[in-house]
């Protein structure tokens, strides 16, 4: 689960850069999730960092795969539902 904090003071350049990179990853996920959330990946976890997806059977496994390649970046981790839900 992603946890975010809200700061009221001005962000440093480094914090601003990291926030921009996280935002770019989230936009990438929004654009690419339809090709990743497929039957073959049901019940798995997908970590996204640097516009790249890393699959794992657990949250920690997906996160660890992403952190091996990008140790200085924060990743998002999503769980693919284990079964298809009803469409509205």
Helices and strands as residue ranges (DSSP letters): H 13-36, G 39-41, E 45-49, E 52-56, H 59-69, E 76-79
